[in-house]
Amino acid sequence: MKSKLLATLASLVLINSLSAQAQNGVTRAPATAVPFLTFSPDSRAGALGDAGAASTPDAYSMYWNTAKLPFIDQSVGATVSYTPWLRDLVDDMDLLNASFYKKVAKDQVLAFSMTYFNQGTFEFRNAFGEETGTFQSRDLNIAAGYTRKLSRDIAMGLNLKYIHSNLIGSQIINNTASKPANTVAGDISFYYTQDSPAKRNREKGAAFSAGAVIQNLGGKVDYGRGRYFLPTNLKLGGNLNYRIDNFNEFNFLVDVNKLLVPTPPLKDNNGNIIKGKNPDDLGVIQAIFSSFSDAPDGFKEEIREFTLSTGVEYWYSKMFAVRAGYFGQSSFKGGKSYVTAGLGLRLKDSYGIDFAYLIPVTQGNALANTWRISLIFNMQSKKASSPTEEATE
């Protein structure tokens, strides 16, 4: 294992570097607690530039847009996924996810998921450099979701989450005791798709879908050393599905994201705010509404806080998929831009495997060489609609 102490020092240097740049107006990225909530566990979307708000529904819909689930072809399904995290820096950080869904009525679905983020073992040392102990840092998110159709083509979904974050345990630093943070949060999502039988069972042609999601709505988290915002996020997405024939089809996806948290204010060398708002003075609801107008440099800086995800997916006979995508973020707001690629395989409509790989477009990106793998289990297929049912839709 690479030295966790060196990795910790490197992280501190990076944080200090970003802070110094912020003072000079070079970068001013919104910061939140529990950022693992924004790490995609889904290899399919991970290969599509992290675009998933309006993708065709699958077992990972709960992470991207729970409202997609009533349109899924299976009645029961589950997934598990594994992602080694920041492997160019450390070798003991991992993201694991498991999810499950079940149709409880024709137009209603219940879903559950659990995400565990292992941040590895940290070493603590005193002022003399002597080791005083170690701690395994970890985060956990347990979620339950419910979704139902509002009409033939539109559905709404709700998620409720319990979030536990234990970064350094109960360590006392500068006479202040830290503690694990716990909170609850929710998601609200909407999905529209041209889901008429003529569109769903077409031999060729195009169909359009759209999704809108607000994720991680909840109170601030408290580690005993201050209160921090959750990564509340607005996600808007579209998907054009084009079927060439019974064997070949494409999905063209676009997602736009915006963190609904305060923009760091501009400060002078003494730490006094010159322009912008003090995040500590804002409540959660205030922060959400002000997040569209609080950037010190005005509208042009607000636009830079949007990220763009685009992806193209090709399916052959609904069995084999090839995917590619791009995620773009302004260098002024973090610069985490990268290209993605991946493959997917489905067997007898019951089992599937997806793989994704990330390629940074700039040097020094900590996400370099990130890969994901997901296993999908569809335990029961939905019965084909009868002519009478199709006529009533």
C-alpha positions as CSV (number, residue, x, y, z in Angstrom):
1,M,0.0,0.0,0.0
2,K,1.2,3.5,-0.8
3,S,1.8,5.6,2.2
4,K,-1.5,6.9,3.5
5,L,0.4,9.6,5.3
6,L,1.9,10.9,2.1
7,A,-1.5,10.7,0.4
8,T,-3.0,12.8,3.3
9,L,-0.2,15.4,3.0
10,A,-0.7,15.5,-0.7
11,S,-4.4,16.1,-0.2
12,L,-3.7,18.9,2.2
13,V,-1.3,20.5,-0.2
14,L,-4.0,20.3,-3.0
15,I,-6.6,21.9,-0.8
16,N,-4.3,24.7,0.2
17,S,-3.4,25.2,-3.4
18,L,-7.0,25.5,-4.5
19,S,-7.6,27.9,-1.6
20,A,-4.7,30.1,-2.7
21,Q,-6.0,30.0,-6.3
22,A,-9.4,31.0,-5.1
23,Q,-8.0,34.1,-3.5
24,N,-6.6,35.1,-6.9
25,G,-9.8,34.4,-8.7
26,V,-8.4,31.5,-10.6
27,T,-10.7,28.8,-9.3
28,R,-13.7,28.9,-7.0
29,A,-15.4,25.5,-6.8
30,P,-18.4,24.9,-4.5
31,A,-17.5,22.5,-1.7
32,T,-19.7,20.1,0.1
33,A,-19.6,17.3,2.7
34,V,-20.1,13.6,1.8
35,P,-19.1,14.0,-1.9
36,F,-19.4,10.3,-2.4
37,L,-23.1,10.8,-2.9
38,T,-22.1,12.2,-6.4
39,F,-19.8,9.3,-7.3
40,S,-21.6,7.2,-9.8
41,P,-21.7,3.5,-8.9
42,D,-23.2,2.6,-12.3
43,S,-20.8,1.3,-15.0
44,R,-23.3,1.8,-17.8
45,A,-23.7,5.5,-17.1
46,G,-20.0,5.7,-16.1
47,A,-19.2,4.8,-19.7
48,L,-21.6,7.5,-21.0
49,G,-19.9,10.4,-19.4
50,D,-22.0,10.0,-16.3
51,A,-25.2,10.8,-18.2
52,G,-28.2,8.9,-16.8
53,A,-31.2,11.2,-16.0
54,A,-33.1,10.1,-19.1
55,S,-31.4,6.9,-20.2
56,T,-33.5,3.9,-20.8
57,P,-34.6,2.4,-17.5
58,D,-32.5,-0.3,-15.8
59,A,-31.7,-1.6,-12.4
60,Y,-29.5,1.5,-11.6
61,S,-32.4,3.9,-12.2
62,M,-32.7,4.6,-8.5
63,Y,-29.3,6.4,-8.5
64,W,-30.0,8.5,-11.6
65,N,-33.8,9.0,-11.7
66,T,-36.1,6.8,-9.7
67,A,-39.0,7.9,-11.8
68,K,-37.7,5.7,-14.7
69,L,-38.5,2.5,-12.9
70,P,-42.2,2.1,-13.8
71,F,-41.2,1.9,-17.5
72,I,-38.7,-1.0,-16.9
73,D,-39.5,-4.3,-18.7
74,Q,-38.7,-6.5,-15.7
75,S,-40.7,-6.9,-12.5
76,V,-37.8,-7.6,-10.1
77,G,-34.2,-6.9,-10.4
78,A,-31.0,-6.2,-8.5
79,T,-27.4,-5.0,-9.0
80,V,-24.0,-4.9,-7.4
81,S,-21.1,-2.8,-8.4
82,Y,-17.5,-2.2,-7.4
83,T,-15.2,0.8,-8.1
84,P,-11.6,1.2,-6.9
85,W,-11.3,5.0,-6.1
86,L,-8.3,7.3,-6.7
87,R,-6.0,4.4,-7.4
88,D,-3.3,6.7,-8.8
89,L,-3.0,8.1,-5.3
90,V,-3.9,5.2,-2.9
91,D,-4.7,1.6,-3.1
92,D,-7.3,1.1,-0.3
93,M,-10.3,3.3,-1.3
94,D,-13.3,1.6,-2.7
95,L,-16.9,2.4,-3.7
96,L,-19.4,-0.5,-3.3
97,N,-23.1,-0.4,-4.2
98,A,-26.1,-2.8,-4.1
99,S,-29.6,-2.0,-5.2
100,F,-32.9,-3.8,-5.6
101,Y,-36.3,-2.9,-7.1
102,K,-39.7,-4.6,-7.3
103,K,-42.9,-3.7,-9.1
104,V,-45.7,-3.8,-6.5
105,A,-48.4,-2.8,-9.0
106,K,-48.7,-2.2,-12.7
107,D,-47.5,1.4,-12.5
108,Q,-45.7,1.4,-9.1
109,V,-42.3,0.4,-8.0
110,L,-40.4,0.1,-4.7
111,A,-36.6,0.3,-4.7
112,F,-33.8,0.0,-2.1
113,S,-30.1,0.7,-2.3
114,M,-26.9,0.8,-0.2
115,T,-23.7,2.6,-1.0
116,Y,-20.5,2.1,1.1
117,F,-17.5,4.2,0.5
118,N,-14.3,3.0,2.1
119,Q,-11.8,5.9,2.3
120,G,-9.0,3.7,3.6
121,T,-6.9,3.8,6.8
122,F,-5.5,7.0,8.1
123,E,-2.5,7.4,10.4
124,F,-2.5,10.0,13.2
125,R,0.7,11.5,14.4
126,N,1.6,14.0,17.2
127,A,3.7,17.1,16.9
128,F,6.8,14.9,17.2
129,G,5.9,12.7,14.3
130,E,5.1,9.7,16.5
131,E,2.2,7.5,15.4
132,T,-0.8,7.8,17.8
133,G,-3.2,5.5,16.1
134,T,-5.0,4.6,12.9
135,F,-8.6,4.9,11.8
136,Q,-10.6,3.5,8.8
137,S,-12.6,6.3,7.3
138,R,-15.9,5.3,5.8
139,D,-19.2,6.7,4.5
140,L,-22.6,4.9,4.2
141,N,-25.8,5.8,2.3
142,I,-29.0,3.7,2.7
143,A,-31.9,4.7,0.5
144,A,-35.5,3.6,-0.1
145,G,-37.5,4.8,-3.1
146,Y,-41.1,4.8,-4.4
147,T,-42.2,5.8,-7.9
148,R,-45.4,5.6,-9.9
149,K,-46.8,6.7,-13.3
150,L,-48.8,9.9,-13.4
151,S,-49.9,9.1,-16.9
152,R,-49.0,6.8,-19.7
153,D,-45.8,8.8,-20.5
154,I,-44.9,10.5,-17.2
155,A,-43.8,9.3,-13.8
156,M,-42.6,10.8,-10.5
157,G,-40.2,9.3,-8.0
158,L,-39.2,9.9,-4.4
159,N,-36.2,8.7,-2.4
160,L,-35.5,8.9,1.3
161,K,-31.8,8.5,2.4
162,Y,-30.0,7.9,5.7
163,I,-26.4,9.2,5.4
164,H,-23.6,8.2,7.9
165,S,-20.1,9.7,7.5
166,N,-17.3,8.8,9.9
167,L,-14.1,10.5,8.7
168,I,-11.8,10.4,11.7
169,G,-13.9,9.0,14.5
170,S,-13.7,10.9,17.8
171,Q,-10.2,12.3,17.5
172,I,-9.4,15.4,19.5
173,I,-7.7,18.0,17.3
174,N,-6.8,21.5,18.7
175,N,-8.9,20.7,21.8
176,T,-12.0,20.0,19.7
177,A,-13.5,16.5,19.5
178,S,-14.6,15.3,16.1
179,K,-17.6,13.0,15.7
180,P,-19.3,10.9,13.0
181,A,-22.0,12.8,11.1
182,N,-25.5,11.6,10.5
183,T,-28.4,13.1,8.5
184,V,-31.4,12.2,6.3
185,A,-32.0,13.5,2.8
186,G,-34.3,13.0,-0.1
187,D,-34.6,13.0,-3.9
188,I,-37.5,14.0,-6.1
189,S,-37.5,13.0,-9.8
190,F,-39.6,13.2,-12.9
191,Y,-39.4,11.2,-16.2
192,Y,-41.1,11.6,-19.5
193,T,-40.9,9.0,-22.3
194,Q,-42.8,8.2,-25.5
195,D,-43.9,4.9,-24.1
196,S,-46.9,4.0,-26.3
197,P,-46.9,0.4,-27.5
198,A,-46.3,1.7,-31.1
199,K,-43.2,3.4,-29.9
200,R,-42.0,0.8,-27.5
201,N,-42.4,-2.1,-29.9
202,R,-41.4,-0.2,-33.1
203,E,-39.2,-2.0,-35.6
204,K,-37.4,1.3,-36.4
205,G,-37.6,5.0,-35.8
206,A,-36.9,7.4,-32.9
207,A,-38.3,8.0,-29.5
208,F,-37.4,10.8,-27.0
209,S,-37.1,10.8,-23.2
210,A,-36.4,13.5,-20.6
211,G,-35.6,13.5,-16.9
212,A,-35.4,16.1,-14.1
213,V,-34.0,15.3,-10.6
214,I,-33.1,17.2,-7.5
215,Q,-30.9,15.0,-5.4
216,N,-29.7,15.1,-1.7
217,L,-32.2,17.6,-0.3
218,G,-31.4,17.6,3.4
219,G,-29.9,19.4,6.4
220,K,-26.3,20.2,7.0
221,V,-24.0,17.5,8.5
222,D,-22.1,18.2,11.7
223,Y,-18.7,16.6,12.4
224,G,-18.3,18.5,15.6
225,R,-16.1,21.0,13.9
226,G,-18.7,22.9,11.9
227,R,-21.7,22.3,9.8
228,Y,-21.4,21.5,6.1
229,F,-23.9,21.4,3.1
230,L,-24.9,18.2,1.4
231,P,-24.2,18.0,-2.3
232,T,-27.7,19.0,-3.3
233,N,-27.8,18.7,-7.1
234,L,-30.1,19.6,-10.0
235,K,-29.9,17.2,-12.9
236,L,-31.6,17.7,-16.3
237,G,-31.3,15.1,-19.0
238,G,-32.5,14.0,-22.4
239,N,-32.2,10.8,-24.5
240,L,-32.9,10.2,-28.1
241,N,-33.3,6.5,-28.8
242,Y,-33.0,5.6,-32.5
243,R,-33.7,2.1,-33.7
244,I,-32.3,1.2,-37.1
245,D,-33.9,-2.2,-37.2
246,N,-34.8,-5.1,-34.9
247,F,-31.1,-5.7,-34.2
248,N,-29.4,-2.3,-34.1
249,E,-30.2,0.8,-32.0
250,F,-28.5,3.9,-30.6
251,N,-29.0,6.1,-27.5
252,F,-27.8,9.7,-27.6
253,L,-27.7,11.2,-24.1
254,V,-27.1,14.7,-22.6
255,D,-27.2,15.6,-18.9
256,V,-26.6,19.0,-17.3
257,N,-25.9,19.3,-13.6
258,K,-25.7,22.2,-11.1
259,L,-24.8,22.0,-7.4
260,L,-27.4,23.9,-5.4
261,V,-24.9,25.0,-2.7
262,P,-23.2,28.3,-2.0
263,T,-20.3,29.6,-4.2
264,P,-17.2,30.4,-2.1
265,P,-17.0,34.2,-1.7
266,L,-14.0,36.2,-2.8
267,K,-11.7,37.1,0.1
268,D,-8.8,39.4,0.7
269,N,-5.4,38.2,2.1
270,N,-6.8,38.7,5.7
271,G,-9.7,36.4,5.0
272,N,-12.3,39.1,4.9
273,I,-15.1,38.7,2.4
274,I,-14.8,41.2,-0.5
275,K,-17.6,39.9,-2.7
276,G,-20.2,37.2,-2.3
277,K,-22.0,35.6,0.6
278,N,-20.7,33.8,3.7
279,P,-22.0,30.2,3.4
280,D,-22.2,29.9,7.2
281,D,-24.9,32.5,7.2
282,L,-27.2,30.6,4.8
283,G,-29.7,27.9,5.6
284,V,-30.3,25.0,3.2
285,I,-33.3,26.5,1.4
286,Q,-31.7,29.9,1.2
287,A,-28.6,28.3,-0.3
288,I,-30.6,26.4,-2.9
289,F,-32.3,29.6,-4.3
290,S,-29.2,31.8,-3.9
291,S,-27.0,29.2,-5.7
292,F,-28.2,30.6,-9.0
293,S,-27.1,34.2,-8.2
294,D,-24.4,34.2,-5.5
295,A,-21.2,33.8,-7.7
296,P,-18.9,36.8,-7.1
297,D,-18.3,37.2,-10.8
298,G,-21.9,37.2,-11.7
299,F,-23.7,35.4,-14.5
300,K,-20.6,34.2,-16.4
301,E,-19.4,32.4,-13.2
302,E,-22.8,30.9,-12.6
303,I,-22.7,29.3,-16.1
304,R,-19.3,27.8,-15.3
305,E,-20.9,25.9,-12.4
306,F,-22.9,23.8,-14.7
307,T,-21.3,20.5,-15.8
308,L,-22.1,18.7,-19.0
309,S,-22.3,14.9,-19.6
310,T,-22.8,13.4,-23.1
311,G,-22.8,9.8,-24.2
312,V,-23.5,7.5,-27.1
313,E,-24.6,3.9,-26.7
314,Y,-24.9,1.3,-29.4
315,W,-26.8,-1.9,-28.8
316,Y,-26.8,-5.0,-31.0
317,S,-29.8,-7.3,-30.6
318,K,-30.3,-6.0,-27.0
319,M,-27.4,-8.2,-26.0
320,F,-24.1,-6.4,-26.6
321,A,-23.4,-2.7,-26.1
322,V,-20.5,-0.3,-26.9
323,R,-20.4,3.0,-25.1
324,A,-18.5,6.3,-25.1
325,G,-19.0,9.6,-23.4
326,Y,-17.5,12.9,-22.2
327,F,-17.8,14.8,-18.9
328,G,-17.0,18.5,-19.0
329,Q,-16.4,20.8,-16.1
330,S,-14.9,24.4,-16.2
331,S,-11.3,24.6,-15.1
332,F,-12.5,27.5,-13.0
333,K,-14.7,25.1,-11.0
334,G,-12.5,22.1,-10.6
335,G,-11.6,21.0,-14.1
336,K,-12.6,17.4,-13.7
337,S,-13.1,16.8,-17.5
338,Y,-12.7,13.3,-18.9
339,V,-13.5,10.9,-21.7
340,T,-15.2,7.6,-20.9
341,A,-15.7,4.2,-22.6
342,G,-17.2,0.9,-21.8
343,L,-18.9,-2.3,-22.8
344,G,-22.1,-4.1,-21.8
345,L,-23.4,-7.7,-22.1
346,R,-26.9,-9.1,-21.5
347,L,-27.6,-12.9,-21.3
348,K,-31.2,-14.3,-21.8
349,D,-32.7,-11.1,-20.3
350,S,-31.7,-12.3,-16.9
351,Y,-28.1,-11.4,-16.3
352,G,-25.8,-8.6,-17.3
353,I,-22.4,-7.1,-16.8
354,D,-21.2,-3.6,-17.6
355,F,-17.6,-2.2,-17.5
356,A,-16.5,1.4,-17.7
357,Y,-13.1,3.2,-17.9
358,L,-12.2,6.8,-17.4
359,I,-9.6,8.8,-19.4
360,P,-8.7,12.3,-18.1
361,V,-8.2,15.0,-20.7
362,T,-5.8,16.9,-18.6
363,Q,-2.7,15.8,-16.7
364,G,-2.8,15.4,-12.9
365,N,-6.4,14.4,-12.7
366,A,-6.9,12.3,-9.6
367,L,-9.6,10.3,-11.3
368,A,-7.1,8.9,-13.9
369,N,-7.4,5.1,-14.6
370,T,-10.7,4.8,-12.7
371,W,-12.7,1.8,-13.7
372,R,-16.1,0.4,-12.7
373,I,-17.7,-3.0,-13.0
374,S,-21.4,-3.8,-12.4
375,L,-23.4,-7.0,-12.3
376,I,-27.2,-7.0,-13.1
377,F,-29.7,-9.6,-12.1
378,N,-33.2,-9.5,-13.7
379,M,-35.2,-12.0,-11.7
380,Q,-38.6,-11.8,-13.4
381,S,-39.7,-10.4,-16.8
382,K,-42.8,-8.4,-17.3
383,K,-45.6,-10.2,-19.1
384,A,-46.3,-9.0,-22.6
385,S,-49.2,-6.6,-22.9
386,S,-52.4,-8.0,-24.3
387,P,-54.1,-6.4,-27.3
388,T,-56.8,-5.1,-24.9
389,E,-54.2,-3.5,-22.6
390,E,-52.5,-1.9,-25.5
391,A,-55.7,-0.5,-26.8
392,T,-56.4,1.2,-23.4
393,E,-53.0,2.9,-23.1
